[in-house]
Amino acid sequence: MKKRAELSGRVALIAGASRPVGRAIADMFGQSGAALILPFHSDWPESTDDLRRHVERAGYDCLLLPCDLTSSSQVNDLIDKAEDAYGKLHYLINNIERGGMPIVHGPYELPVNQNQWELEFSTTVTAKRNLYRRCIALMKDSGQGAVINISSIAARVGRSGPASAIFSEGYSAASRSVGSFTEQWAREAAPAVTVNEIMLGLCKTRHGEHTRGWSLMSEDQRNDLLEHTLLERTATPEELAELVYFLAVRARYMTGSTIVYDGGYLLGGAEVRDMPAGDLQGPH
């Protein structure tokens, strides 16, 4: 895997790299020469093993560390170790969330979902805050850098329309909270560090193909989602990774902004009808 040198000497912490979206982001930064800090959790042991093999094959300068990002003490330990290893941090990619799909989990009131509400908030909201609060001083000291928060259009859609099967109300409320973080942190982090948000729609491996929820939906349910999306498809992890990289590395005059990256889902469902002929037929 050929590397570029654009980010040589820079360090990026990327949450969620054991899953396809986070791994695609890690590849973008690793291939550009950045050193990588990749926290992982024991929830996905097979994915973690695969990630370890992947970064070894790629030859990235990488620190793989176990960490429950919902625990402030574990996040403190994580950043202490990262600082000991590299002494600096330039990019924080807050790609950490947990959202139970209604088609998979059913109602929160089921006994199996006893802690689901708390899990969605602690992972989607608390983990992002833990990382930011512990990282920001080091990032400011390191010079020009960026925080990218990844949220979901669930913040606007809620459990409604074709997305009723995939966005739970707790995940929707948690995703909406991220926007307030983005604006607050942009004020705090300026001018050295920019903070921006990507509000993600349907993406392969995240609320799209290759998820359990997608496989459980009927063909009609899947078609409803795609027909509601103006581009009539889901995003790929690689497409999202390109946007993350652009916002973090290139878009240096953007901060406190949210980009909706949903293929036009939020605009779907409202057709543009033919222009009426009008009632004015001549000069008045």
C-alpha positions in Angstrom: 0.0 0.0 0.0 1.7 3.1 -1.2 1.8 6.0 1.3 1.8 9.7 0.7 3.8 12.1 2.9 1.2 14.8 3.3 0.6 14.1 7.0 4.1 13.0 7.9 4.8 13.9 11.5 1.1 14.3 12.4 -0.9 12.1 14.7 -4.6 11.1 14.3 -6.9 9.4 16.9 -9.7 7.5 15.1 -12.4 5.9 17.1 -14.3 2.9 15.7 -11.5 1.7 13.4 -12.4 -2.0 14.1 -15.5 -1.5 12.0 -15.6 -0.7 8.2 -16.3 3.0 8.4 -13.6 3.7 11.0 -11.2 1.5 9.1 -11.7 3.4 5.9 -11.0 6.6 7.7 -7.9 5.1 9.3 -6.7 4.1 5.9 -7.1 7.6 4.5 -4.9 9.0 7.3 -2.5 6.1 7.5 -1.8 6.2 3.7 -1.1 9.9 4.0 1.7 9.3 6.5 0.0 10.1 9.8 0.7 8.0 12.9 -2.5 6.4 14.1 -4.0 5.9 17.6 -6.8 3.3 17.3 -8.7 2.5 20.5 -10.8 -0.7 20.4 -13.3 -2.4 22.6 -13.9 -6.0 23.4 -17.4 -6.0 21.9 -16.0 -7.0 18.5 -13.1 -9.4 19.1 -13.0 -10.8 15.5 -13.1 -7.3 14.1 -10.3 -6.2 16.4 -8.1 -9.1 15.3 -8.8 -8.3 11.7 -7.9 -4.7 12.3 -4.6 -5.7 13.9 -3.7 -7.8 10.9 -4.8 -5.0 8.5 -2.6 -2.3 10.0 0.3 -4.6 10.3 0.0 -5.5 6.6 -0.3 -1.8 5.7 2.8 -0.9 7.7 1.2 2.0 9.5 2.8 3.7 12.5 0.0 2.7 14.8 -0.8 2.4 18.4 -3.7 -0.1 19.0 -5.0 0.2 22.6 -8.0 -1.4 24.4 -10.4 1.2 25.8 -14.0 1.6 26.8 -14.5 5.1 25.5 -17.6 5.6 27.7 -15.3 5.4 30.7 -13.5 8.7 31.5 -10.8 7.0 33.5 -10.0 4.6 30.6 -9.9 7.5 28.1 -7.5 9.3 30.5 -5.2 6.2 30.4 -5.5 6.0 26.6 -4.4 9.5 26.0 -1.6 9.2 28.6 -0.2 6.3 26.7 -0.7 8.1 23.3 1.1 11.1 24.7 4.0 9.0 26.0 4.3 7.3 22.5 4.0 10.4 20.3 3.9 13.5 22.5 1.3 15.2 20.2 -2.1 14.9 18.6 -3.5 16.7 15.6 -6.7 15.0 14.6 -9.6 13.5 16.6 -12.1 11.6 14.5 -15.1 11.1 16.8 -16.5 8.1 15.0 -18.2 6.4 18.0 -21.9 5.7 18.4 -24.4 3.0 19.2 -27.9 2.9 17.8 -30.2 -0.1 18.2 -32.3 -0.6 15.1 -36.0 -1.0 15.9 -36.3 -3.9 13.4 -33.5 -5.7 15.4 -34.1 -4.7 19.0 -37.9 -3.9 19.1 -39.2 -1.7 21.9 -37.0 -0.4 24.6 -39.4 -2.0 27.1 -38.4 -5.5 26.2 -36.3 -7.2 29.0 -33.5 -7.8 26.5 -33.2 -4.0 26.0 -32.9 -3.2 29.7 -29.8 -1.1 29.2 -30.2 -0.2 25.5 -31.3 3.4 26.0 -28.3 4.2 28.4 -25.9 2.4 26.0 -27.0 4.5 23.0 -26.5 7.7 24.9 -23.3 6.7 26.7 -21.7 5.6 23.4 -23.0 8.2 21.0 -22.7 11.2 23.4 -20.6 10.5 26.5 -17.8 8.8 24.6 -17.4 11.7 22.2 -17.2 14.1 25.1 -14.7 12.0 27.0 -12.4 11.9 24.0 -12.7 15.6 23.2 -12.2 16.8 26.8 -9.1 14.7 27.3 -7.6 15.4 23.8 -8.2 19.1 23.3 -5.3 20.5 25.4 -2.9 18.2 23.7 -4.3 19.1 20.3 -3.9 22.8 21.0 -0.3 22.4 22.1 0.4 20.3 19.0 -0.6 23.1 16.6 -3.1 23.2 13.7 -5.6 20.3 14.0 -9.2 19.2 13.7 -12.0 17.4 15.5 -14.6 15.7 13.3 -17.8 14.6 15.0 -19.8 11.9 13.0 -23.5 12.0 13.8 -26.6 10.8 12.0 -29.6 12.2 10.1 -31.5 10.3 12.8 -31.2 13.6 14.6 -33.6 15.1 12.2 -35.6 12.1 11.0 -36.3 10.4 14.3 -38.3 7.2 14.1 -40.5 8.3 11.1 -41.2 7.5 7.5 -39.1 4.8 5.7 -36.4 5.1 8.4 -38.8 4.0 11.2 -37.3 0.5 11.0 -33.7 1.6 11.5 -33.5 4.8 13.7 -34.6 4.4 17.3 -35.8 7.4 19.3 -33.0 7.2 21.8 -30.3 7.1 19.0 -32.1 10.0 17.3 -32.1 12.1 20.5 -28.4 11.2 21.2 -27.5 12.2 17.6 -29.2 15.6 18.0 -27.0 16.2 21.0 -23.9 16.1 18.9 -24.7 19.3 17.2 -24.6 21.3 20.4 -21.1 19.7 21.1 -19.9 20.7 17.6 -20.8 24.4 18.1 -19.6 24.6 21.7 -16.3 22.9 21.0 -15.7 25.0 17.9 -15.8 28.1 20.1 -13.5 26.5 22.7 -10.9 25.1 20.3 -10.4 28.1 18.0 -8.2 29.2 16.5 -5.7 26.4 16.4 -8.2 23.5 16.1 -11.3 23.4 13.9 -14.4 21.4 14.9 -16.9 20.2 12.3 -19.6 17.5 12.1 -20.8 15.1 9.4 -24.4 14.1 9.7 -24.4 10.8 8.0 -27.3 9.1 6.2 -27.5 5.5 5.0 -24.1 4.0 4.6 -23.0 0.5 3.8 -22.2 -1.3 7.1 -24.0 1.6 9.0 -27.7 1.7 8.6 -27.3 0.2 5.1 -26.1 -3.0 3.4 -24.1 -5.5 5.4 -25.9 -4.8 8.7 -28.3 -7.1 10.5 -31.1 -4.6 10.3 -30.8 -4.2 6.5 -31.0 -8.0 6.1 -34.1 -8.2 8.3 -36.0 -5.6 6.3 -38.3 -6.7 3.5 -37.4 -5.8 -0.1 -40.2 -3.2 0.0 -38.8 -1.6 3.1 -35.3 -1.4 1.6 -36.7 0.0 -1.6 -38.6 2.7 0.3 -35.4 3.9 1.9 -33.5 4.0 -1.4 -36.4 5.7 -3.2 -36.6 8.3 -0.5 -32.9 9.0 -1.1 -32.4 11.3 -4.1 -29.3 9.5 -5.3 -31.1 6.2 -4.9 -28.2 4.4 -3.1 -26.3 4.3 0.1 -22.8 5.8 0.7 -19.7 3.7 0.9 -17.3 3.9 3.9 -14.6 5.1 1.5 -16.7 8.0 0.3 -17.2 9.1 3.9 -13.5 8.7 4.6 -12.7 11.1 1.8 -15.0 13.8 3.3 -13.6 13.3 6.8 -10.1 13.8 5.4 -11.1 16.9 3.5 -12.7 18.5 6.5 -9.8 17.6 8.8 -6.9 18.4 6.6 -8.0 20.8 3.8 -11.0 22.8 5.0 -9.0 25.1 7.3 -11.5 28.0 7.2 -14.5 25.9 8.2 -15.4 25.4 11.9 -18.6 24.9 13.8 -20.3 23.6 10.7 -22.4 20.5 10.0 -22.4 18.8 6.6 -25.4 16.6 5.8 -24.0 13.6 3.9 -27.1 11.6 3.1 -27.4 11.4 -0.7 -30.5 13.6 -0.4 -32.5 11.5 2.0 -33.7 14.6 4.0 -34.9 16.2 0.8 -36.6 13.0 -0.5 -40.3 12.3 -0.4 -41.3 15.8 -1.6 -41.5 15.8 -5.4 -41.0 18.9 -7.6 -44.2 19.2 -9.6 -44.7 20.9 -13.0 -44.8 24.6 -13.0 -48.5 25.9 -13.2 -49.4 27.9 -16.3 -50.3 30.8 -14.1 -53.3 33.1 -14.3 -51.6 36.2 -15.9 -52.0 35.8 -19.7 -51.1 39.3 -20.9 -50.1 42.8 -19.7 -52.1 44.3 -16.8 
